[in-house]
């Protein structure tokens, strides 16, 4: 069964379970037995009285199960919540609530959705930073941070979005700006065990354990390599990354929200640097950005030798008033004109 069919099956299961819950509540909520006192049959005069005993009223209290309990005990949903060891680190309630927003086709800027996402975002740490290598300055894989720093004229106090933040230190494109330029930002990482490492680093940035959706919220199926930190949406991973993952992997289901939703939740409308590394999902995110209401100044986007995808993203950003400033073996760099 492909991912679309499986998602359709889960949605139908959700609706059916919810319908059963409504029927259950209507039929049994507040049920209490009635008093039975010497009930008389229509032709009782032809019968001897059976007993003068009066049955005492009894009360039956039936607790209606919550929607969450229905999901947690449903076999199909149990397979979701127990798909891997990683899944146990994401609360089922978060998955269920995200699915509710998805089914209702809630707008990405709906106030209730914004409030929900706010609760999922961890604030910047006020503790001393805790890195494995305290002496290193540029943590990026191949100098991406230094190049962007030069483009921006070594600007102080900027804001960075790092989508695909790993553990918050390894190959980080944002850490240099935090340490050397006093920037803040938001780190977005879908894999729970990597996200836990981010929190232990005590970064001075917001962070959220989620993935980025195009517009409306959804729950996405991720593939996590067992031997590396490589992960990505199963339906979007490039052939290059699929081959890298190989056959030794686990699945996980992750809540996803648009970047417009996430930035609205922290009241951000200007991004000085957007680092986008989603192992094949970059186009979906890029093509859904709100360039009218959010000012993005620079980009570094991974393309991993995929010429068609690289050209598609390049043409799109050029059409949206950006200059291609550098192309490397793995990444493309852009800066807003003027």
C-alpha positions in Angstrom: 0.0 0.0 0.0 1.6 3.3 -1.0 1.7 6.3 1.3 -1.3 8.1 -0.3 -3.5 5.0 0.1 -2.3 4.5 3.7 -3.1 8.1 4.5 -6.6 7.8 2.9 -7.2 4.6 5.0 -6.2 6.4 8.2 -8.5 9.4 7.4 -11.4 7.0 6.8 -10.6 5.2 10.1 -10.6 8.6 11.9 -14.0 9.6 10.5 -15.5 6.2 11.3 -14.1 6.3 14.9 -15.4 9.8 15.4 -18.9 8.8 14.1 -19.0 5.9 16.5 -18.1 8.3 19.4 -21.0 10.6 18.5 -23.5 7.7 18.4 -22.1 6.4 21.7 -22.5 9.8 23.4 -26.1 10.3 22.1 -27.3 6.9 23.2 -25.6 6.5 26.6 -24.4 9.8 28.0 -26.1 10.6 31.3 -27.9 7.2 31.4 -29.6 6.4 34.7 -32.0 3.6 35.5 -35.6 4.4 36.3 -37.5 3.4 39.5 -39.6 0.3 39.1 -42.3 0.3 41.7 -45.0 -2.5 41.5 -45.4 -2.2 37.8 -48.9 -3.4 36.9 -49.7 -5.5 33.9 -52.8 -4.6 31.9 -54.6 -7.8 33.0 -53.1 -8.0 36.5 -56.5 -8.8 38.1 -56.2 -12.3 36.6 -52.8 -12.9 38.3 -51.7 -13.2 41.9 -49.4 -10.5 43.0 -45.8 -11.8 42.7 -44.3 -9.6 45.3 -44.7 -6.4 47.2 -41.0 -5.8 47.1 -40.1 -2.4 45.7 -37.0 -2.4 43.6 -34.6 0.3 44.8 -33.4 2.8 42.2 -29.9 2.2 40.9 -27.5 4.4 39.1 -25.2 3.4 36.3 -22.4 5.7 35.5 -20.9 5.2 32.0 -17.8 7.2 31.2 -17.5 8.2 27.6 -14.1 7.5 26.2 -12.1 10.4 24.8 -11.2 10.6 21.1 -7.6 10.1 22.1 -8.5 6.9 23.9 -10.3 5.6 20.9 -7.3 6.2 18.7 -4.8 4.8 21.2 -6.7 1.5 21.4 -7.5 1.2 17.7 -5.4 -1.4 16.0 -4.7 0.7 12.9 -3.7 3.7 14.9 -1.7 1.6 17.3 0.5 0.7 14.3 1.2 4.4 13.8 2.0 5.2 17.4 4.3 2.1 17.7 5.9 2.1 14.2 9.4 2.5 15.7 11.3 3.4 18.9 11.6 6.9 17.5 7.8 7.3 17.4 7.4 7.0 21.2 9.1 10.3 21.6 6.3 12.2 19.8 3.2 12.5 21.9 0.2 10.8 20.2 -1.9 13.8 21.1 0.2 16.0 18.9 -0.3 13.6 16.0 -4.0 13.4 16.5 -4.5 17.2 16.8 -2.4 17.7 13.7 -4.6 15.2 11.8 -7.7 17.1 13.1 -6.4 20.3 11.6 -5.5 18.5 8.4 -8.9 16.9 7.9 -10.7 20.2 8.6 -8.4 21.9 6.0 -7.5 24.6 8.4 -5.8 27.6 6.8 -2.1 28.0 7.6 -2.7 31.3 9.4 -5.8 30.2 11.4 -5.4 31.6 15.0 -6.2 28.2 16.6 -3.5 26.5 14.5 -1.0 29.3 15.4 -1.7 28.8 19.1 -1.2 25.1 18.8 2.1 25.5 17.0 3.2 28.1 19.6 2.9 25.4 22.3 5.2 23.1 20.3 8.0 25.6 19.9 10.8 25.6 22.5 12.2 29.1 23.4 15.8 30.1 23.2 17.9 28.6 26.1 19.1 30.9 28.9 21.8 28.4 29.9 25.5 28.4 28.7 25.9 26.8 25.3 27.0 23.2 25.5 28.9 22.1 22.4 31.0 19.0 21.7 33.7 21.3 20.2 33.8 24.7 21.9 36.9 25.8 19.8 35.4 25.5 16.4 33.9 28.6 14.7 32.5 27.5 11.4 30.5 24.3 11.9 29.0 24.2 8.3 29.9 21.2 6.1 31.8 23.2 3.4 32.0 26.8 4.4 28.4 27.8 3.8 28.2 30.0 6.8 31.3 32.0 6.0 30.1 32.6 2.4 26.7 33.9 3.6 28.4 36.0 6.2 30.4 37.8 3.5 27.3 38.3 1.4 25.6 40.0 4.3 28.6 42.2 5.2 29.2 40.4 8.5 25.9 41.7 9.8 25.1 41.6 13.5 21.8 40.6 15.2 20.2 38.8 12.3 17.6 36.0 12.1 18.2 32.6 10.6 15.9 29.7 9.7 17.7 26.3 9.6 15.4 23.6 8.2 17.1 20.2 8.7 19.1 21.2 11.8 20.3 17.7 12.7 21.7 17.9 16.3 22.2 21.6 16.3 26.0 21.4 15.9 27.0 18.9 13.3 27.1 20.6 9.9 25.2 23.5 11.3 24.8 26.5 9.0 23.4 28.7 11.8 25.7 28.2 14.7 28.4 30.5 13.4 26.0 33.4 13.3 24.8 32.7 16.8 28.4 32.6 18.2 30.1 35.2 16.1 27.3 37.6 15.0 24.8 37.5 17.9 22.0 36.2 15.8 18.9 34.4 16.8 16.6 32.2 14.7 14.6 28.9 14.7 15.9 25.4 14.2 13.5 22.9 12.6 14.2 19.2 13.0 11.7 16.3 12.5 13.7 13.4 14.0 13.1 13.2 17.8 16.5 11.8 18.9 18.3 14.6 17.0 15.9 17.2 18.4 16.7 16.1 21.9 20.3 16.7 21.2 19.5 20.2 20.0 17.8 21.0 23.3 20.9 19.7 25.2 23.1 22.1 23.2 21.4 25.1 24.8 21.2 27.0 21.6 20.0 30.7 21.8 17.4 30.0 19.2 13.8 28.8 19.0 13.3 25.2 18.0 10.5 22.8 17.0 10.4 19.1 16.5 8.4 19.0 13.3 8.8 19.1 9.5 7.8 21.8 7.0 4.5 21.4 5.1 3.6 23.3 1.9 0.5 25.0 3.2 -1.9 23.2 5.5 -0.7 21.0 8.4 -0.3 17.3 7.8 1.4 14.2 9.3 4.2 12.9 7.1 5.9 9.5 6.9 9.7 9.8 7.4 12.4 7.3 6.8 15.4 7.4 9.2 18.6 5.6 8.4 19.7 3.4 11.3 23.5 3.9 10.8 23.5 7.6 10.0 21.6 10.8 10.8 20.1 10.9 7.4 16.3 11.2 7.2 13.6 12.5 5.0 10.0 12.2 3.9 9.6 8.9 2.3 7.6 10.3 -0.7 10.1 13.1 -1.4 13.6 11.7 -0.8 15.8 11.9 -3.8 17.2 8.7 -5.4 20.6 9.7 -4.1 19.3 9.8 -0.5 17.2 6.7 -0.9 20.2 4.7 -2.0 22.2 6.2 0.9 19.6 5.0 3.4 19.6 1.5 1.9 17.5 -1.2 3.6 18.5 -0.5 7.2 16.0 2.1 8.3 13.0 2.9 10.5 9.8 4.8 9.9 8.3 7.6 11.9 5.2 9.8 11.5 5.9 13.5 12.1 3.6 16.6 12.4 4.3 19.1 9.7 3.4 22.8 9.5 4.1 25.5 6.8 7.0 27.8 7.4 4.5 30.7 7.2 2.6 29.1 10.2 5.8 28.6 12.2 7.1 32.1 11.6 3.7 33.6 12.5 3.8 31.7 15.8 7.0 33.6 16.8 6.0 36.9 15.1 8.8 36.9 12.5 8.5 38.6 9.1 12.1 39.0 8.2 14.6 36.2 7.6 18.2 37.2 6.9 19.4 33.7 6.1 17.4 30.6 5.2 19.3 27.3 5.2 17.2 24.6 3.5 18.4 21.0 3.6 15.6 18.4 3.5 17.1 15.5 1.6 14.8 16.0 -1.4 11.9 18.1 0.0 13.4 21.5 -0.7 11.2 22.4 -3.7 7.9 21.8 -1.8 9.1 24.2 0.9 10.6 26.8 -1.4 7.5 27.0 -3.7 5.2 27.6 -0.7 7.1 30.6 0.8 5.2 33.8 1.3 7.5 36.4 -0.4 4.9 39.2 -0.1 4.7 39.1 3.7 8.0 37.7 4.7 11.3 39.2 3.6 14.0 36.5 2.9 17.4 38.0 2.2 19.7 35.0 1.5 19.3 31.3 0.8 21.5 28.2 0.8 19.7 25.2 -0.7 21.0 21.7 -1.0 20.5 20.1 -4.5 22.9 17.1 -4.2 23.8 16.9 -7.8 20.2 16.7 -9.0 20.5 19.0 -12.1 16.7 19.1 -12.8 15.8 20.0 -9.3 18.6 22.6 -9.1 17.5 24.3 -12.3 13.9 24.3 -11.1 14.7 26.0 -7.8 17.1 28.4 -9.5 14.6 29.6 -12.0 11.9 30.0 -9.4 14.1 32.2 -7.1 15.3 34.3 -10.1 11.7 35.0 -11.0 11.1 36.1 -7.4 13.8 38.8 -7.5 16.9 36.8 -6.3 20.4 36.5 -7.8 22.2 33.2 -8.0 25.5 34.0 -6.4 27.2 30.6 -6.2 26.7 27.0 -7.3 28.7 24.2 -5.6 28.6 20.5 -5.9 26.0 20.2 -3.2 24.4 23.7 -2.8 23.1 26.8 -4.5 23.3 30.2 -3.0 21.0 33.2 -3.5 20.7 36.8 -2.4 17.8 39.2 -2.8 18.3 41.9 -5.4 18.9 45.5 -4.2 
